[in-house]
Amino acid sequence: MLYGRGTERAALDRLLAGAADGRAGALVLRGEPGIGKTALLAAAAEAARGWQVLRAAGVESEARLPYAVLSQLLGPALDRAAGLPGPQRAALQRTLGLADGPVGDRLLVGLAVLTLLGDLAEDAPVLVLLDDLQWADQESAEALHLAARRLGAERVALLLATRADGPEPAGLPELRVGPLDEAAAAELLRRAAPRLADPAGVLAAARGNPLALVELPDGGAPGGLPPAGRLRLAYHGQVSRLPRAAQRWLLLAALEETGAPEVLLRAAAECGLTTEDLRPAEEQGLLRIDLTAGRAAFRHPLLRSALVDRAPLADRLAAHAALARAHGPGEPLRRAWHLALAATGRDDAVAEELAAAAAGAALRGGHTGASAAYERAARLSQDPSRARELTVQAVEAALEAGETDRAERLALAADGPGADPVTRAHLLHARGVAEFWRGEHRTAHRRLREAAALVAATAPGPAARVLVQAVHAAWYDDAAAVRDTLGALTALELPADDPLVPLVAQLAAALGEHTGEPAGRNPAARPAEPGLPEAERAARAAGAAVPVDLVLPCGAALVPGHDEEVLDLSRRLVREARATGAFGTLPTLLFFLAEAELFDGRPGPAAEHAAEALALAEDSGQPLWAGQLHGFLAHLAALRGAEDACRAHAAEARARGGAGTPWAQWALGLLELGAGRAEDGYARLAALSGGAQHFQVAAIRSVPDLVEAAVRLRAVDPSAVEALAGPVARFERWAAHSGRPWARALVHRCRALLAPDELAERCYRDALAAHAEQPRPWEQARTELLHGEWLRRARRKTEARAPLRSAERTFRRLGAPSWAERARLELDATGASPAGAPAGAVAGLTPQESQIVRLAAQGLSNRDIAAQLFLSARTVGHHLYKAYPKLGVASRAELPGVLPALS
């Protein structure tokens, strides 16, 4: 029975009611030890009668064991794993030791959990209960967090409990569980200790903590301590009154993470203990062994901590040694950890056993646990050289786990005068990666260059990969850094069959022209460089790691304007990444795909892919790409004239470091220009094109907008036009190098804006002719609008109507109402009726609904769509159900009819 928990029970009831109706939800309960979180979990389980209830609890000593909590939680449901999509099934089974082989992308495990919960919920609602989240291993916590964030229309509820200072899962609602009020506390105490002589003293000491109200009457603790401290002392007193053998039994149970009775019985036998020795502790209710469930459970998790804290060192060492022998070779990581914790000094044999177990954990995707094991093995090793090798492995495992701060700390500690060049290169690389993800691009670039230089002569292949990362870091710094790093990269003597050879050449060709030639290169003597398609074919033939090796070259091809090549390759790489479960690369690839789609005049699909990429970047902890995507989404909002959304996304982009700033700056400049605030637009665009990152994609392509803003300001600020010489010259060189008709069209448009009237018309006609060679609807409509405005001002109103009508029609089709309104106003000024807006079959669809409808129209099942988009099949069905009335269709069979509008 719960006392005084009306607010908390109401929150649980809402969570369960929503899940029962197909609105999945999650809730984090936060509070101090003993405050009643576990009791609320039990109350939720009691209320969920007829549901499938999955339970687990974090254990402090188990936090270093990868996927320990997930194994406990999903054990009853693993018979359904066979029905998961292939990559997800393989990842989950390998992670939990049910199949051999590498687990692949660690975030696939979270998607497998999501799909498994959705499948279970088809039979009956599912309640997931996790107690003591603060002690869950990181791998399990990440998987559950990902699943919780992506739940939608499933009949699933997740309830997580953690201490007040425990982890804060981003994006999940939480409820703080506070002390009981005076009346509820007094009522609970009367039930727990009806004959208590001094209830007032206990009430004052407990301070509304329910566990303290139950425990303190039996083993009172001195005043002056908070309830958690008093409880520890109370438990200490209860344990101290037990026979010595019972205390040793309890210590074994406290140190054994699995709680498996068979392991405890073997360990007890190793210590000369029998089941009869445990009886006094069982009679006091301190420990309960459930042979049916196969678990040993303490009365409260705080008791476990108190047992470990109070135990003498000799007893702890003996217990760990007994548990190591009890586990045997079947649980290599648990056995190795117990051996390590039983060691009283450096021990090479134990170090190597722990290192071998760490390698096995890493193979199953448990990189956080593997890093901790490698670090402990390094401390146990007697050979300084071997200890440093193990530390390097700990560093690399931490990087794989995304723990860049920890990797940096380990690398700093291990770096020193005794390190050989290869080891130093590993350590510097780790520090550079950590600095890169923190947004310290200049420092990261310098660190990565230093790391590559240490091994350039002896290991050019690995050095090239580090330099590719250095190019990426330099990209957010300045042109000189990019140029110098490309020079170092192209100077490496790579083996002819290295798959990076064609990709390095393509990178140098794509980026070198727009940052200046790499140092030491003679432009006239430069050999023919491969384009993106040729580089891709050669790299694949040489055994490139796909998609990872192709990601940066794909994005780099946007710099010289090879958008159609990026559109083709990014589409294929996204399909490959989805099929193989290369989850971590998807935010980047989807961003490049969205950029190429936008430039190709497809803002709808671009918005869908950018929204998906942003969700994935946030789920997978990739702040750099989240910043880029917020900047890009700000630009899409500017096209639509959605001012609030544009400014919100731009602010988010800037808050995540400098990577997304160019896109955000272009977005805000375009927003002001579209709203008729030319002066504000010019200020933003001039700062972008004249800044240190003037070579970036957004900066290069914003120049036509800068020219338009300056020309509109010419009457009040002639200097704005005078300042265009440098940006326009750079843009003309860039357009000529791209060799694309659409780029040539933009050059002609800029010239038309800047030319005197007698020359402007020829420039406009040249621009429209180039647009006709390679249509890009957005840019062509912008040119038509400007041409129509020019014709109207020249009093050629009848001629102005055709380009203005065409522009308005295109703007409406592209979902840019503010620009369509400008065209309509210009048409009104010519005395003509504006073109009506086309019947928008897709009006009102969210990006995710549009994406799902598009896939369903192509004939994919809900389950197929779910696997592609990392959702559950039920959530896909929910989105389709919401989309049908917006589309004016009644069934899936009618969706192919709206596909042309979606495309």
TIDO-627476 format. One record per residue (C-alpha): x, y, z negated; residue in three letters. Coordinates in steps of 0.05 Angstrom, whole numbers, padded with zeros to 5 digits, always signed. Last residue first. Example, Ala and Ser with C-alpha at 12.3 -4.5 7.8 and 13.67 -1.06 7.14 Angstrom:
<recs>
+00273-00021-00143SER +00246-00090-00156ALA 
</recs>
This chain:
<recs>
+00158+00280+01114SER +00100+00282+01065LEU +00054+00309+01120ALA +00075+00252+01167PRO +00062+00201+01111LEU -00010+00223+01099VAL -00040+00170+01145GLY +00006+00116+01117PRO -00030+00127+01050LEU -00098+00102+01072GLU -00086+00029+01054ALA -00067+00049+00984ARG -00138+00068+00969SER -00188+00125+00962ALA -00154+00182+00998VAL -00164+00257+00990GLY -00090+00269+00976LEU -00102+00302+00909LYS -00154+00249+00893PRO -00103+00193+00907TYR -00044+00224+00870ALA -00067+00210+00798LYS -00078+00136+00812TYR -00011+00134+00848LEU +00023+00163+00787HIS -00009+00111+00741HIS +00010+00054+00788GLY +00083+00076+00785VAL +00079+00080+00709THR +00052+00009+00708ARG +00108-00016+00752ALA +00159+00012+00703SER +00208+00065+00725LEU +00279+00062+00750PHE +00262+00094+00817LEU +00281+00035+00861GLN +00259-00020+00814ALA +00193+00015+00801ALA +00181+00023+00876ILE +00191-00052+00886ASP +00144-00068+00828ARG +00091-00021+00854ASN +00095-00055+00922SER +00130-00022+00981LEU +00090-00013+01045GLY +00120+00052+01072GLN +00060+00090+01045ALA +00079+00065+00976ALA +00148+00095+00983LEU +00121+00163+01004ARG +00068+00161+00950VAL +00121+00147+00897ILE +00164+00206+00920GLN +00105+00253+00924SER +00082+00233+00854GLU +00153+00244+00828GLN +00158+00313+00860PRO +00089+00332+00832THR +00032+00332+00882LEU -00010+00395+00884GLY -00017+00402+00958ALA +00001+00340+00997VAL -00055+00341+01047ALA -00042+00414+01059GLY -00092+00439+01110ALA -00049+00489+01147PRO -00050+00561+01123ALA -00085+00607+01170GLY -00046+00648+01220ALA -00050+00722+01206PRO -00099+00766+01244SER -00064+00819+01286ALA -00060+00895+01276GLY +00016+00896+01279THR +00018+00918+01205ALA -00026+00859+01187ASP +00027+00814+01219LEU +00080+00845+01175GLU +00037+00833+01114LEU +00027+00761+01136ARG +00102+00750+01146ALA +00116+00777+01076ARG +00060+00732+01049GLU +00093+00672+01082ALA +00157+00690+01045TRP +00120+00691+00979SER +00083+00627+00997PRO +00145+00584+01009ALA +00117+00513+01011GLY +00153+00491+01074LEU +00088+00488+01114ARG +00070+00558+01090ARG +00138+00585+01110PHE +00133+00552+01178THR +00064+00581+01194ARG +00085+00650+01171GLU +00148+00648+01213ALA +00111+00626+01276SER +00059+00680+01266ARG +00115+00732+01257LEU +00152+00707+01318PRO +00089+00712+01361ALA +00062+00778+01332ARG +00123+00821+01345ALA +00113+00824+01420GLU +00045+00857+01410THR +00074+00906+01359LYS +00131+00933+01401ARG +00133+00997+01361ARG +00209+00989+01349ALA +00192+00979+01275ARG +00146+00922+01297ARG +00202+00891+01339LEU +00251+00894+01281TRP +00200+00863+01233GLU +00187+00808+01283GLY +00261+00794+01290HIS +00270+00792+01215LEU +00212+00743+01208LEU +00235+00701+01266GLU +00305+00696+01236THR +00277+00674+01169ARG +00232+00624+01205ALA +00293+00596+01241GLN +00330+00590+01175GLU +00274+00552+01141TRP +00257+00508+01201PRO +00326+00485+01220ARG +00325+00469+01294PRO +00390+00451+01329GLN +00390+00477+01401GLU +00327+00519+01389ALA +00362+00554+01331HIS +00418+00573+01380ALA +00368+00605+01426ALA +00336+00641+01368LEU +00403+00671+01348ALA +00420+00691+01418ASP +00353+00726+01424ARG +00365+00762+01358TYR +00434+00784+01381CYS +00407+00810+01448ARG +00354+00849+01410GLU +00405+00881+01363ALA +00449+00912+01416LEU +00410+00975+01434GLU +00384+00979+01363ASP +00453+00985+01332PRO +00482+00921+01304ALA +00485+00900+01230LEU +00421+00861+01227LEU +00432+00831+01296ALA +00503+00812+01277ARG +00478+00774+01216CYS +00426+00738+01259ARG +00480+00720+01310HIS +00523+00690+01255VAL +00462+00652+01230LEU +00449+00622+01299ALA +00523+00600+01304ARG +00512+00561+01239ALA +00450+00527+01269TRP +00490+00512+01333PRO +00543+00473+01294ARG +00617+00478+01311GLY +00634+00479+01237SER +00699+00517+01251HIS +00662+00573+01286ALA +00612+00578+01228ALA +00669+00582+01176TRP +00706+00635+01216ARG +00642+00676+01222GLU +00628+00668+01148PHE +00698+00691+01128ARG +00690+00752+01173ALA +00622+00767+01143VAL +00648+00762+01072PRO +00707+00809+01086GLY +00670+00862+01126ALA +00609+00865+01082LEU +00633+00922+01037ALA +00613+00975+01089GLU +00542+00950+01087VAL +00536+00961+01013ALA +00572+01028+01019SER +00513+01057+01057PRO +00472+01058+00993ASP +00403+01089+00998VAL +00388+01078+01072ALA +00433+01017+01076ARG +00397+00979+01021LEU +00357+00936+01068ARG +00421+00924+01107VAL +00457+00902+01044ALA +00402+00852+01025ALA +00401+00822+01095GLU +00477+00815+01096VAL +00478+00782+01028LEU +00424+00733+01051ASP +00468+00716+01112PRO +00527+00707+01064VAL +00492+00656+01018SER +00519+00597+01058ARG +00591+00608+01038ILE +00576+00620+00965ALA +00529+00561+00957ALA +00579+00513+00990VAL +00639+00537+00951GLN +00694+00580+00983PHE +00675+00644+00947HIS +00691+00611+00881GLN +00737+00666+00856ALA +00684+00718+00867GLY +00668+00762+00927GLY +00612+00719+00956SER +00580+00708+00888LEU +00586+00778+00861ALA +00559+00805+00927ALA +00499+00758+00922LEU +00480+00780+00852ARG +00487+00854+00866ALA +00452+00848+00933TYR +00391+00814+00902GLY +00385+00869+00850ASP +00386+00923+00904GLU +00341+00884+00951ALA +00284+00877+00902ARG +00232+00858+00955GLY +00209+00795+00920ALA +00245+00751+00971GLY +00310+00789+00960LEU +00304+00783+00884GLU +00292+00708+00889LEU +00348+00700+00939LEU +00397+00733+00892GLY +00372+00691+00834LEU +00380+00627+00874ALA +00449+00646+00900TRP +00472+00658+00828GLN +00442+00592+00805ALA +00476+00554+00862TRP +00543+00587+00845PRO +00533+00576+00770THR +00521+00501+00771GLY +00593+00481+00757ALA +00607+00537+00708GLY +00583+00506+00643GLY +00519+00473+00621ARG +00486+00537+00595ALA +00495+00569+00664ARG +00452+00515+00697ALA +00399+00519+00642GLU +00393+00594+00653ALA +00386+00584+00728ALA +00332+00531+00717HIS +00292+00579+00673ALA +00302+00638+00721ARG +00277+00598+00780CYS +00219+00567+00743ALA +00195+00636+00720ASP +00203+00667+00789GLU +00168+00614+00832ALA +00178+00649+00899GLY +00177+00582+00934ARG +00248+00592+00961LEU +00269+00617+00892ALA +00243+00552+00861ALA +00286+00512+00909LEU +00345+00554+00889HIS +00331+00544+00815ALA +00328+00469+00830LEU +00398+00474+00858PHE +00424+00510+00796GLY +00390+00459+00751HIS +00421+00404+00793LEU +00491+00432+00786GLN +00483+00438+00711GLY +00456+00367+00704ALA +00515+00345+00747TRP +00565+00375+00698LEU +00524+00352+00637PRO +00528+00277+00655GLN +00499+00242+00594GLY +00465+00183+00628SER +00394+00202+00613ASP +00408+00275+00629GLU +00440+00258+00696ALA +00384+00209+00712LEU +00330+00261+00698ALA +00368+00312+00740LEU +00377+00263+00797ALA +00302+00247+00799GLU +00285+00321+00801ALA +00337+00333+00856ALA +00311+00275+00897HIS +00239+00300+00894GLU +00258+00372+00907ALA +00300+00353+00968ALA +00243+00310+00994PRO +00198+00372+00993GLY +00251+00422+01015PRO +00262+00387+01082ARG +00294+00440+01128GLY +00359+00405+01144ASP +00395+00449+01093PHE +00347+00425+01041LEU +00355+00352+01061GLU +00432+00358+01058ALA +00429+00389+00989GLU +00380+00336+00965ALA +00425+00280+00991LEU +00486+00311+00957PHE +00447+00315+00892PHE +00421+00244+00900LEU +00493+00220+00908LEU +00516+00256+00845THR +00458+00234+00802PRO +00463+00163+00830LEU +00536+00150+00813THR +00523+00126+00742GLY +00468+00077+00763PHE +00511+00033+00807ALA +00456-00020+00801GLY +00475-00057+00865THR +00410-00043+00903ALA +00401+00027+00876ARG +00473+00046+00891ALA +00468+00016+00960GLU +00404+00055+00976ARG +00435+00119+00950VAL +00498+00105+00991LEU +00455+00098+01054ARG +00418+00162+01044ARG +00483+00198+01024SER +00516+00174+01089LEU +00462+00199+01137ASP +00449+00265+01103LEU +00523+00278+01094VAL +00535+00267+01168GLU +00477+00313+01185GLU +00504+00366+01139ASP +00573+00373+01170HIS +00576+00446+01148GLY +00650+00451+01132PRO +00635+00447+01057VAL +00580+00396+01063LEU +00632+00344+01083ALA +00661+00349+01012ALA +00598+00316+00983GLY +00610+00251+01021CYS +00685+00253+01010PRO +00670+00258+00935LEU +00623+00198+00932VAL +00659+00150+00980LEU +00706+00117+00930ASP +00650+00104+00880VAL +00598+00075+00929PRO +00631+00030+00947VAL +00701+00010+00923ALA +00741+00013+00987ALA +00762-00053+01019GLY +00803-00031+01079ALA +00744-00040+01127ALA +00701+00003+01081ARG +00754+00058+01082ALA +00760+00056+01158ALA +00685+00060+01169ARG +00676+00116+01119GLU +00733+00157+01148ALA +00704+00150+01218GLU +00635+00172+01195PRO +00663+00230+01153LEU +00708+00259+01207GLY +00778+00234+01216PRO +00836+00285+01220GLU +00874+00298+01284ALA +00945+00314+01265PRO +00965+00382+01237ARG +01024+00411+01275ALA +00991+00478+01289ALA +00966+00483+01217PRO +01036+00473+01189ASN +01028+00444+01119ARG +01076+00462+01062GLY +01021+00481+01014ALA +00952+00457+01036PRO +00921+00503+01088GLU +00873+00556+01062GLY +00812+00542+01018THR +00761+00534+01074HIS +00804+00497+01125GLU +00832+00451+01071GLY +00766+00426+01044LEU +00739+00382+01100ALA +00805+00365+01133ALA +00840+00350+01068ALA +00782+00308+01044LEU +00779+00270+01109GLN +00853+00254+01106ALA +00847+00231+01034VAL +00788+00187+01054LEU +00826+00155+01112PRO +00884+00136+01065VAL +00841+00119+01005LEU +00827+00048+01029PRO +00901+00031+01021ASP +00923-00009+01082ASP +00976+00040+01104ALA +01008+00041+01035PRO +01004+00111+01006LEU +01063+00158+01010GLU +01034+00217+00972LEU +01042+00284+01008ALA +00968+00287+01025THR +00950+00288+00952LEU +01002+00339+00931ALA +00979+00386+00986GLY +00906+00375+00969LEU +00924+00394+00897THR +00957+00459+00920ASP +00898+00479+00963ARG +00846+00463+00910VAL +00885+00503+00857ALA +00894+00561+00906ALA +00819+00562+00922ALA +00797+00572+00850ASP +00773+00535+00788ASP +00710+00494+00798TYR +00740+00458+00858TRP +00804+00448+00818ALA +00769+00396+00775ALA +00745+00358+00837HIS +00814+00362+00868VAL +00842+00335+00802ALA +00795+00275+00807GLN +00823+00261+00876VAL +00892+00270+00845LEU +00877+00215+00795VAL +00856+00169+00851ARG +00919+00186+00890ALA +00963+00170+00830ALA +00930+00102+00824PRO +00951+00087+00897GLY +01019+00122+00893PRO +01044+00076+00837ALA +01120+00083+00832THR +01132+00151+00864ALA +01068+00185+00843ALA +01069+00156+00773VAL +01088+00216+00729LEU +01062+00266+00781ALA +00991+00238+00775ALA +00988+00251+00700ALA +01014+00322+00708GLU +00963+00338+00762ARG +00908+00309+00716LEU +00930+00354+00658ARG +00932+00417+00701ARG +00864+00403+00730HIS +00835+00389+00662ALA +00862+00455+00636THR +00830+00493+00693ARG +00765+00455+00689HIS +00750+00463+00616GLU +00676+00444+00628GLY +00673+00394+00571ARG +00669+00338+00622TRP +00735+00362+00653PHE +00769+00367+00586GLU +00752+00295+00569ALA +00775+00272+00639VAL +00841+00310+00630GLY +00854+00279+00562ARG +00842+00210+00589ALA +00888+00224+00648HIS +00942+00249+00601LEU +00939+00183+00562LEU +00941+00139+00624HIS +00999+00180+00653ALA +01036+00177+00587ARG +01031+00101+00589THR +01057+00099+00660VAL +01114+00147+00644PRO +01138+00109+00582ASP +01117+00133+00513ALA +01171+00141+00460GLY +01169+00217+00460PRO +01095+00219+00440GLY +01024+00208+00462ASP +00987+00158+00418ALA +00951+00208+00373ALA +00932+00253+00431LEU +00905+00194+00470ALA +00863+00170+00411LEU +00832+00238+00401ARG +00819+00246+00476GLU +00785+00179+00480ALA +00742+00197+00420ARG +00721+00262+00453ASP +00707+00227+00519THR +00661+00174+00490GLU +00628+00159+00557GLY +00633+00084+00544ALA +00682+00075+00602GLU +00724+00132+00572LEU +00724+00096+00505ALA +00747+00032+00539ALA +00804+00071+00572GLU +00827+00099+00506VAL +00823+00032+00470ALA +00863+00001+00527GLN +00915+00057+00519VAL +00916+00042+00444THR +00930-00031+00459LEU +00989-00012+00502GLU +01015+00034+00447ARG +01011-00023+00396ALA +01048-00068+00445ARG +01106-00018+00448SER +01105-00008+00373PRO +01110-00083+00361ASP +01080-00103+00293GLN +01008-00102+00319SER +00953-00092+00266LEU +00942-00018+00281ARG +00937-00032+00355ALA +00886-00087+00342ALA +00843-00037+00304ARG +00843+00010+00365GLU +00829-00048+00412TYR +00770-00069+00369ALA +00741+00002+00367ALA +00748+00008+00442SER +00715-00059+00454ALA +00656-00039+00411GLY +00646+00024+00452THR +00658-00013+00517HIS +00606-00067+00507GLY +00592-00077+00581GLY +00598-00153+00580ARG +00669-00150+00606LEU +00685-00099+00553ALA +00664-00149+00499ALA +00708-00203+00528GLY +00768-00155+00529ALA +00754-00137+00457ALA +00755-00210+00438ALA +00824-00217+00469ALA +00848-00155+00432ALA +00821-00183+00366LEU +00857-00249+00377GLU +00921-00211+00396GLU +00919-00168+00334ALA +00905-00228+00289VAL +00966-00264+00316ALA +01009-00201+00311ASP +00994-00188+00238ASP +01007-00121+00206ARG +00985-00120+00133GLY +00932-00147+00085THR +00888-00179+00138ALA +00817-00197+00117ALA +00786-00141+00157LEU +00824-00164+00219ALA +00802-00236+00208LEU +00730-00213+00199HIS +00736-00173+00264TRP +00765-00232+00302ALA +00709-00279+00279ARG +00655-00228+00298ARG +00687-00217+00366LEU +00699-00291+00380PRO +00630-00317+00361GLU +00632-00390+00384GLY +00706-00395+00365PRO +00692-00403+00290GLY +00640-00364+00252HIS +00650-00397+00184ALA +00726-00389+00186ARG +00719-00314+00197ALA +00665-00311+00143LEU +00713-00343+00093ALA +00768-00294+00110ALA +00720-00235+00104HIS +00696-00260+00035ALA +00767-00269+00010ALA +00787-00198+00031LEU +00724-00169-00001ARG +00736-00206-00066ASP +00808-00183-00070ALA +00788-00111-00057LEU +00738-00110-00115PRO +00664-00105-00096ALA +00627-00042-00117ARG +00623-00008-00048ASP +00604-00073-00012VAL +00547-00088-00060LEU +00522-00017-00059ALA +00519-00016+00016SER +00477-00080+00018ARG +00431-00053-00037LEU +00418+00009+00004LEU +00391-00035+00059PRO +00333-00054+00013HIS +00308-00120-00016ARG +00362-00154+00024PHE +00345-00201+00082ALA +00376-00267+00104ALA +00352-00288+00172ARG +00336-00352+00210GLY +00262-00335+00218ALA +00240-00403+00190THR +00299-00407+00142LEU +00280-00341+00109ASP +00333-00325+00058ILE +00312-00271+00009ARG +00361-00228-00029LEU +00352-00181-00089LEU +00286-00211-00109GLY +00308-00223-00181GLN +00295-00297-00173GLU +00336-00297-00108GLU +00396-00267-00143ALA +00392-00318-00199PRO +00385-00376-00148ARG +00447-00361-00107LEU +00493-00407-00146ASP +00445-00464-00133GLU +00458-00456-00059THR +00530-00476-00072THR +00595-00437-00075LEU +00666-00464-00065GLY +00688-00404-00024CYS +00690-00444+00041GLU +00622-00472+00021ALA +00595-00402+00016ALA +00622-00387+00086ALA +00588-00448+00114ARG +00522-00431+00080LEU +00526-00359+00103LEU +00538-00380+00175VAL +00479-00428+00173GLU +00434-00375+00141PRO +00445-00325+00197ALA +00445-00255+00167GLY +00478-00232+00232THR +00520-00178+00199GLU +00554-00220+00146GLU +00588-00172+00097LEU +00527-00162+00052ALA +00511-00236+00053ALA +00581-00254+00032LEU +00577-00201-00023LEU +00512-00231-00048LEU +00543-00300-00055TRP +00602-00270-00093ARG +00554-00236-00141GLN +00516-00302-00151ALA +00581-00337-00169ALA +00599-00283-00220ARG +00532-00291-00257PRO +00485-00232-00249LEU +00484-00173-00298ARG +00531-00134-00252SER +00482-00139-00195VAL +00426-00104-00232GLN +00473-00050-00257GLY +00502-00036-00189HIS +00431-00033-00161TYR +00414+00021-00212ALA +00479+00058-00196LEU +00463+00057-00122ARG +00392+00080-00137LEU +00417+00138-00179ARG +00461+00161-00121GLY +00403+00157-00072ALA +00358+00195-00120PRO +00405+00254-00128PRO +00452+00251-00188LEU +00450+00295-00250GLY +00418+00244-00295GLY +00446+00176-00313PRO +00416+00113-00282ALA +00357+00071-00306GLY +00358-00001-00285GLY +00287-00028-00288ASP +00248+00038-00289PRO +00294+00064-00234LEU +00274+00014-00180GLU +00202+00029-00162VAL +00203+00105-00170LEU +00272+00107-00138ALA +00244+00070-00077LEU +00187+00121-00072PRO +00232+00183-00075ASN +00187+00238-00105GLY +00243+00270-00145ARG +00262+00202-00176ALA +00295+00233-00237ALA +00236+00277-00256ALA +00186+00221-00245LEU +00230+00174-00285VAL +00233+00222-00344GLY +00158+00236-00341ALA +00142+00162-00341PRO +00172+00152-00411ASP +00145+00088-00443ALA +00133+00049-00378LEU +00078-00002-00387ARG +00047+00005-00318PRO +00114+00003-00282ALA +00103-00004-00206ALA +00029+00013-00205ARG +00036+00072-00253ARG +00098+00095-00215LEU +00060+00096-00149LEU +00004+00138-00179GLU +00053+00187-00210ALA +00089+00195-00143ALA +00023+00206-00106ALA +00001+00260-00155ALA +00069+00295-00156GLU +00077+00298-00081ASP +00117+00244-00047LEU +00185+00264-00019PRO +00194+00279+00055GLY +00190+00239+00119VAL +00212+00283+00176ARG +00176+00266+00241LEU +00213+00262+00307GLU +00197+00271+00380PRO +00247+00241+00430LEU +00282+00284+00482GLY +00352+00275+00455ALA +00362+00219+00404PRO +00385+00254+00340GLU +00432+00208+00304PRO +00430+00202+00228GLY +00439+00257+00175ASP +00369+00249+00147ALA +00372+00174+00153ARG +00341+00138+00212THR +00276+00103+00232ALA +00255+00087+00303LEU +00184+00073+00325LEU +00174+00055+00398LEU +00103+00047+00426ALA +00087+00009+00490VAL +00023+00002+00531ARG +00058+00029+00592GLU +00039+00092+00629ALA +00105+00129+00619GLY +00168+00102+00588LEU +00230+00133+00615ARG +00256+00169+00553ARG +00244+00109+00509ALA +00280+00061+00557ALA +00341+00107+00559LEU +00341+00113+00483HIS +00335+00038+00475LEU +00395+00025+00520ALA +00436+00079+00487GLU +00421+00053+00417ALA +00440-00018+00437SER +00507+00005+00465GLU +00520+00051+00406GLN +00513-00004+00354ASP +00456+00010+00306ALA +00476+00036+00238TRP +00443+00105+00242GLN +00382+00071+00272LEU +00367+00043+00204ASP +00302+00010+00223ASP +00280-00006+00294LEU +00208-00024+00308LEU +00183-00036+00379VAL +00107-00044+00385LEU +00081-00076+00449VAL +00009-00076+00475PRO -00014-00143+00503ALA -00002-00184+00566ASP +00018-00128+00614GLU +00057-00098+00556ALA +00109-00154+00561LEU +00125-00133+00633ASP +00132-00060+00612GLY +00178-00079+00555LEU +00221-00120+00602LEU +00224-00064+00653THR +00247-00013+00602LEU +00297-00062+00571VAL +00325-00076+00641ALA +00331-00002+00653LEU +00370+00005+00589GLY +00416-00052+00610VAL +00426-00018+00677LEU +00458+00038+00638LEU +00521-00004+00629ARG +00535-00005+00703ASP +00564-00074+00719GLY +00554-00130+00669VAL +00615-00169+00692PRO +00605-00245+00697GLY +00577-00302+00656ASP +00506-00312+00634ALA +00467-00313+00569LEU +00520-00272+00531GLY +00472-00215+00514LEU +00505-00167+00563THR +00509-00220+00617ARG +00434-00234+00611GLN +00416-00160+00610LEU +00460-00141+00669ALA +00440-00201+00712ALA +00366-00188+00701ARG +00374-00114+00716GLN +00412-00128+00781PRO +00361-00180+00803GLY +00295-00147+00784PRO +00267-00177+00720LEU +00225-00240+00720GLY +00278-00285+00689ALA +00281-00238+00629ALA +00213-00262+00605ARG +00242-00319+00563ASP +00283-00265+00529LEU +00223-00240+00490ALA +00234-00267+00420PRO +00308-00248+00421GLY +00295-00178+00445LEU +00306-00141+00379LEU +00362-00182+00350GLN +00401-00184+00414SER +00389-00109+00423LEU +00414-00096+00353VAL +00480-00133+00366ALA +00489-00101+00434TYR +00563-00088+00423PRO +00591-00104+00353LEU +00621-00041+00320ARG +00555-00023+00286ALA +00551-00092+00254GLU +00583-00071+00187SER +00530-00017+00177GLU +00471-00061+00196VAL +00418-00034+00243GLY +00349-00064+00238ALA +00307-00101+00289ALA +00234-00115+00303ARG +00192-00132+00365LEU +00117-00132+00352VAL +00069-00159+00406GLN +00002-00130+00389TRP -00059-00166+00362GLY -00054-00128+00297ARG -00016-00063+00306ALA -00038-00032+00240ALA +00005-00081+00200GLU +00065-00066+00244ALA +00054+00008+00234ALA +00049-00002+00158ALA +00115-00041+00159ALA +00149+00015+00197LEU +00120+00064+00146LEU +00148+00022+00089ALA +00216+00023+00122THR +00214+00099+00125LYS +00194+00105+00053GLY +00241+00156+00021ILE +00289+00102-00002GLY +00349+00132+00035PRO +00337+00203+00059GLU +00290+00218+00117GLY +00278+00216+00192ARG +00224+00177+00229LEU +00235+00179+00304VAL +00174+00172+00348LEU +00164+00142+00417ALA +00106+00140+00465GLY +00072+00102+00520ALA +00005+00128+00544ARG -00032+00065+00568GLY -00093+00070+00522ASP -00062+00024+00469ALA +00000+00066+00472ALA -00039+00129+00456GLY -00075+00097+00399ALA -00010+00070+00370LEU +00025+00138+00371LEU -00037+00174+00345ARG -00043+00124+00287ASP +00030+00132+00270LEU +00022+00208+00266ALA -00040+00200+00223ALA -00002+00153+00177ARG +00053+00204+00168GLU +00005+00260+00151THR -00034+00216+00102GLY +00027+00189+00067ARG +00010+00201-00006GLY +00016+00129-00029TYR +00025+00070+00018LEU +00000+00000+00000MET 
</recs>
